[in-house]
Amino acid sequence: GLLYAMKGEIESMLTEDTPLLQEKAGVSFYRIREDIIACCGGVGKVNAAMATQLFIDLYRPDLILNVGVAGCFEDLPIGTLVLPDRFMQHDMDTSAVGDPVGLISGINMIELPADTKIADELDRVCAAANVNHRLGVIASGDQFVHTTERRVWIVSTFNASAVEMEAAAIAQVCFVNKIPFAAIRVISDEASGDVKIDYMTFVKAAAATSSDIALRWLRARA
Ligand code: SAH
């Protein structure tokens, strides 16, 4: 199962003939190959969580891979691929009642792990394809991060490499459903200053890079 947030991200995966399997609660599911289903779940943690649970209930995927773009907290060029080994939710904060910042109550975890086997395979596929990539922590939250203040806070609190709005929610739903999960995120902006220009310019090309790696990986496993 491939899970995207936005139409602009899933676009490079679809052709005119790609069958739309169904649309449920605004989430579109497509058959990409006999053994691959992709969906476009929407932006933000609520949409991502809803789409993930629908995906699992409707199709019982062997694994879920989240593909998309992200803002960067390091000095990485736009187009660099981030393969997360861990995910956390930077806007989860019940510290006022004594919890550590970022703790997800119930499962009582701050960081959710990526499936190490999938992450290792993706790492090897990127290296073989000569694609600029690095491993790192992804911070998710319901904000387009663009201020220095927020950037510095997230980096110093969680040591995150990149920021986006869905992966840690998908990781949480996969974790409680025991579905292996990993992600590929391509840097579309620097998460600071005039992000809109970078983001708008690079989002489609960046998303296409991550889809390309996802397909190479899937071909290698088939
Ligand atoms: N209304 C716009 C919203 C895009 S939000 C739309 O529907 O196209 C940005 C998307 O890109 C989110 O899915 C998020 O995961 C990712 N993203 C890229 N750069 C980001 C940043 N700096 N901060 C947070 N999310 C970012």
Residues whose N, C-alpha, C, O or C-beta is under 5 A from the ligand:
A	BS01	SAH	A5 M6 V43 V69 A70 G71 Q143 F144 V145 V163 E164 M165 E166 S188 D189 A191
